[in-house]
C-alpha cells in the first residue's frame, strides 16, 4: 500500500485477549458448568440419603424446561442446543437460558429501537414509479421490497450508481478521495476500528474536516473496548472535534460480547455517497498488515438517492447510542441521480431486537428464485436448517450453487463447524471452494446476472440472529457483471472441496466440528 500521507495515533496499542474471553458467553457457560459440578458434589455429600428424590426433581425440572423450549419461538437448531445444555446442567443451564432471554441491559435499547423504527417507518418515500417498474417482471424484487418494508423503512430506488470494489484496499482509496470532498457531514459506523495506517490516514482527514466545520460523527461497537481501543477512545476523538460514541459498551456480567453487537460498516458523506461491505477500519482489511494470508474483502460505493437509506440507518443507531437524531435535517439533503446510474438498489438492515430475520430471508429468497446460478463468498458457514435446506434445494433443482470459503481460517472452531456442513452440501450438488492465498471476509451473493447482495451479513448464527447488520440489494445494476467477474477470478485461486477431500479432512477439524456443532447457536 505504501506509507504516503499522515498516520495519526491517539492511544497506545491495546493488549487484548483475556477480557474478550471473560465477557464471552463461553466463559459464562464454563463458570456455570463448574458451579454445576460443585453443586453436585455438595448434594452428594450432604444429601446422600435424599439423592433419589433429588434426581427425580431434577428430571421433572428438565422435562418442564424441554416442554417450554418446544413451545417457544426460538430457531429449531437453537432449541436442540438448549435442550442439550439443560439436560447436562438442569438448574444452571436453565439459569443461563433465562439470563440470555431476559435481555438484561438491553431492554431500554429494544424499546428505543422499536420506537425509532415506528417513528421513521415512512420517513423515506417509496417512489411509486420505481415499484411499478418491477412489480410484474417476475424477479420477486417487488415481493422483497414489501417484506423489508414490514421491518423498517427500506425503499427500492432507481437512479443510484453502484461501484463494486473487489478488495479492501480499493475501497480504502475511494474512501480517502470521497472524504476529502466532504462539505457538510461525515457519518461513520463500523464494527472494528484499530489504530494503524488505515485508520490513521482516515483520522487525519476527519480531524481536518471537523476543523473546517464539517459535522463528523464516528460510532464503533463496544467490542472494540476489549479488542482494539481503550475504553475512553471516544473522548480522544471528541478532543479532536469529532463527535464519537461507543455502541453498547461492555458491562461486566450483563454483557456478552456475542450479543447485539453493531456489526455494520457504513460511511455516508454529505448524503451523496455511501459505502457498505465487509471492510472494517483496520490494516489487515487492506493487506497493509498480514493476518491469515491474503485478506479478500469486498465493498460497494453508492451515489444517488439510495444513499438516504444508509443515512437513516446511521441516524437510527446514533439515536440508540445518544438519544439524539435530527432526521429531517440530514434526510432532506438533495441528491442528484448520476447520469450513468442503472438498475435498482435497496439498502436494508437487520436487527436482533425484532421478530424479522431480514438478512437470512433475503438470502433464502435469492436461492429459491434463482434459475441459473447463485455464487457466494462468505467467511463462515454455520447454518440453521432453513438456510441449509435452501442451499441444497437450489442445487438439487439444477441451480449452479458455488460457495467460496477461506483457505486460511481466522477462527479454528468456526472453520471446523463450517466443515460439518460440507458433506450434506456436496451430496446435494453444492460446490465448495477454499481460497488458497488466505482469508475470505467478503459477504457476497450474486445470481443469474441480475441480482447481487454485498454487505456485512455472514452465513452464521451471529450475523443472522445476534448482530445488527446491513447490506445492499441490487437488481439489474451495471456492477453485477463486475461482481460475477470477481467471483470467477477468485475461484481461479481456490481449491475445490470433493468427496475425497472431505473423507481425508484432518481429524482435529472433524473432532472439533462435531463437538462444537452441539452448541453452535450459542457461539
PyMOL commands that set and color helices and strands:
alter all, ss='L'
color gray80, all
select helices_A, chain A and resi 18-22+25-46+48-71+76-88+90-102+107-120+128-134+141-151+168-180+197-211+222-226+233-238+283-286+307-322+327-331+358-369+385-396+412-419+422-428+461-466+480-491+499-503+507-517+520-522
alter helices_A, ss='H'
color red, helices_A
select strands_A, chain A and resi 160-165+185-190+215-221+243-247+261-262+265-269+273-277+294-296+299-304+344-350+373-377+400-406+431-435+438-440+444-447+451-455+467-475+494-496
alter strands_A, ss='S'
color yellow, strands_A
deselect
rebuild
show_as cartoon
